[in-house]
Amino acid sequence: MIPAAFDYYRPTKVEDVIALLEEHGDDARVMAGGHSLIPMMKLRMADIPHLIDLQDVSGLGGISIEGGRIKLGAMVTQHELINHDGLAAAAPILRETALQIADPQVRYMGTIGGNVANGDPGNDMPGLMQCLDAQIELIGPGGTRSVAARDYYEAAYMTDRADDEVLISVSFAVPTGGYAYEKQKRKIGDYATAAAAVQINKNGGQIASASIAMTNLSDVPVWSESAGAALVGTGCDANAVKAAAAAMLGDIDPSEDNRGPVAFKRHVAGIILSRAINRAWERA
Amino acid sequence: MNDMTPERDERAANLKGLGCSRKRVEDARFTQGKGNYVDDIKLPGMLHGDFVRSPYAHARVVSVDKEAALALPGVVAVLTAEDLAPLGLHWMPTLAGDKQMVLADGKVLFQGQEVAFVVAEDRYIAADAVELVEVEYEELPVLTDPFEALKSDVVLREDLAGQTEGAHGPRKHHNHIFTWEQGDETGTNQVIDNADVVATESMYYHRTHPCPLETCGAVASMDAVNGKLTIYGTFQAPHAVRTVVSLISGIEEHNIRVVSPDIGGGFGNKVGVYPGYVCSVVASIVTGRPVKWVEDRMENLMSTAFARDYWMTGKISATKEGKITGLHCQVTADHGGFDACADPTKFPAGFMNICTGSYDIPTAYLSVDGVYTNKAPGGVSYRCSFRVTEAVYFIERMIEVLAIEMDMDAADLRRINFIKKEQFPYQSALGWEYDSGDYHRAWDKVMEAVDYKGLRKEQAERVEAFKRGETRTLMGIGLCHFTEIVGAGPVKNCDILGLGMFDSCEIRIHPTGSAIARLGTISQGQGHATTFAQILATEIGLPADSITIEEGDTDTAPYGLGTYGSRSTPVAGAATAMAGRKIRAKAQMIAAYLLEVHDNDVEFDVDRFVVKGAPERFKTMKEIAFASYNQAIPGLEPGLEAVSYYDPPNMTYPFGAYVCVMDIDVDTGVPEVRRFYALDDCGTRINPMIIEGQIHGGLTEALAVALGQEIAYDEQGNVKTGTLMDFFLPTAWEVPNYETDHTVTPSPHHPIGAKGVGESPHVGGVPCFSNAVHDAFRPFGLRQTNMPHDHWRIWQTANRLGLHD
């Protein structure tokens, strides 16, 4: 568990980060909380000759809720997400999700930006960002650009972010209606065996809109448009929930690992989603 | 004289002796980060070692090129088998009578096997150099299944080619290690063939790992000037290590000092001798500088001492009334690439022959076949006496299976068959003499405490509700009554590498009435410094707070066989009491002299000797201690010291009755322990608070093993569970609330009647959790499903029983 040698940088300005990335290309990586990257380096699965710590870079923190939108700076920790009263009121699903990530010690360090940027299929925030239709803001040599979370993930650890870009924030419309983040895991600190993020809007006893995303059931988070569509116009009765779960199963592609074989994961994905839908409906 | 007056009570309380929940004296330093573990040891000029390990489970080592590594600045040496061979240290003896490669000698037999040892100026350079050692491998066919191994033409141990006789008798196949038989095969077969009822079942007790928080490590320092070798290490048996090092290195034993500093948990993982220890010693001799080696978590899980991996098939017979008549047990034991089990020499399958459990079974037979495979060596007793967890799991599952076969309640079936109180000492069919027990009392107490009948009623209602579609949660009631066999042990039948398994205590009373006692054991978190002082306080009448307990330094501690198999209290605890009694005997003479009466005219009273019939005339132990240093007493040597080497006449047999109530989500496979009730009888209770802590710890490790913890391999022999992400180590979050209870049945042969308790909860807990899972599905036809009962395996069980749509 000893990483290979690396140079450590602790810039204070985003421009300096970009300059370092341009200079070192593939050999450089930025680090937010470090709770994904450092273990990979210690296992020597990641060789990072130039490690750029974002801790002291100004302008990457902060939580704002303005004009119907929520914006989270990349360096906002899971701990901050959990303890922000305004956020708990505006988007309680964030708190519910963050509380199911790792343990308190990790949550003091782990950031929303790192969780979203890394492209680890086990991370919970990417699925949630897809459920909330978040926009991911990146900065690079050519300035900033925005990409939808639903378009960001390409494969495990492969994203739309270029090597010389840095994720600086995520933002999304203040969610409305009922919500639930349901996660099955083997123990505290584990990635999901299956997890589901659900937001439901209700109108006149029926579901007006629904957004559903699944975690760790494919090499990328899966926003299941068809699962959400299966609920719209229903009273969230057992058949509708079943139809949504069936639609979701068409979109996921889990693989066997120590958490279990594919058949188990698919079954549990359906169960977890059904429970999430029912809980979100009760809250809608 | 012995009436308990308030004044006497107060004096006794001040001693903090037997029965006192005295706070652990160790905790001040542990909770403040002031412990001193192997990795805290830093010697001047110390180098750091790290291993090049095999990525393959079975391969020929074609070549090792160390040039690039040696060229890295800061690298001092790279050792391979070729370098160790001239010293005869490229192989080492194992505790099981086999030998093991220290560094790969021509081939590797498991993934993670030590191939080369890099020594460098710092830990980082060592790790970088490991990457630079180029090893060329030629892959060989991999055998991970012991049954396949026994049929395969592939020879794993080419060094043993042609050897048909092993350390434990004939070898039947080139991948076979031994067959160990106990009991009466013919008689057992006859009983089973003619029985009213027979239940047969096969089960796999999966491979797991003790996984102490502190991994294994050592710092070796050879002083070339005075010829002294000092080894600091994570050793559960420091004296045995000293003797072994002397035997294999040729260094005289008086020139070797072995020190076990604070140890961060052992659970059997630190009993064995590992290549890292040998390599640090050799590297220190070669470089003339101290060398530290500390394994990381992955190395610990992959290479040092697994536990279990027993394939067990049982047949149990009974009369139609449910009285058990015979038990047949056949085991295929996967020992990995080398037989490095840590068992007493004459017990290659440990005390597996305790597998008749708590039951009066007149006829039994046990046969164990040890087999080589391409997995890591080990086979240690993970929080249990030698293979006792396997034995208890086996019998407690067989009882459940028999209950299913007979359509009986498993609690009733147990009760019918318990060894009765009046049968003790009880001679078991497989050769043990159970010293004491009162199983019915313990069992009945637990059944009443948990309202067993009420639980069964609730369970039946739940099953009906499930069938009506009103719930998707089933309820399981796990039962277990276990009997441990601990305190190895009598020298007449227990030794390790020829060293009898006695233990020892040496006491020195200081002039001002405080004391130091040194023992041959070594605490790894058990709280010896607290409890052994309590034993002594009661024996010699000095306050426990005035007694220092010291262990682990072979230059100062008396010879002992160390701490594992719950042997510290039964053996070293007995030695402590006996040494204390020697102190008291001399103190009596001193007191009599001081009081000017005959020796027999004084008697011991808590913390003093009093003149019989005249309690106002007394000398306290404190006064006696001082007198021993300043009075010229005719016929007595000055000073007050004693040493005792204790060879126990028998093992001790702690027991317990456990109940687990579990709710199981049929759809997700998630089990939730609603209630766990644990009654333990460990004989005399020295420190109830420490016992409680031991029970909580042992139950938690039992929960881990039963519900998820395993060392799993794929077909190529790759370890699939090499980090704590996949190897289940429960946290506070996963641990249920435990309710503890006790009865006290003192051991009749132990000086203070104590039996040892550290491992009981693990031994009893594993089958109890597992039986709860099984019991939940019993109404739907389940007989046996193997551990670990993690989510997907429970789900799979439900799925196979047709409980999903």
Boltz contact constraints between the chains, C-beta under 6 A:
constraints:
  - contact:
      token1: [A, 1]
      token2: [B, 296]
      max_distance: 6.0
  - contact:
      token1: [A, 2]
      token2: [B, 124]
      max_distance: 6.0
  - contact:
      token1: [A, 2]
      token2: [B, 127]
      max_distance: 6.0
  - contact:
      token1: [A, 184]
      token2: [B, 668]
      max_distance: 6.0
  - contact:
      token1: [A, 187]
      token2: [B, 734]
      max_distance: 6.0
  - contact:
      token1: [A, 188]
      token2: [B, 731]
      max_distance: 6.0
  - contact:
      token1: [A, 188]
      token2: [B, 733]
      max_distance: 6.0
  - contact:
      token1: [A, 258]
      token2: [B, 726]
      max_distance: 6.0
  - contact:
      token1: [A, 260]
      token2: [B, 792]
      max_distance: 6.0
  - contact:
      token1: [A, 264]
      token2: [B, 792]
      max_distance: 6.0
  - contact:
      token1: [A, 264]
      token2: [B, 795]
      max_distance: 6.0
  - contact:
      token1: [A, 268]
      token2: [B, 668]
      max_distance: 6.0
  - contact:
      token1: [A, 271]
      token2: [B, 667]
      max_distance: 6.0
  - contact:
      token1: [A, 271]
      token2: [B, 668]
      max_distance: 6.0
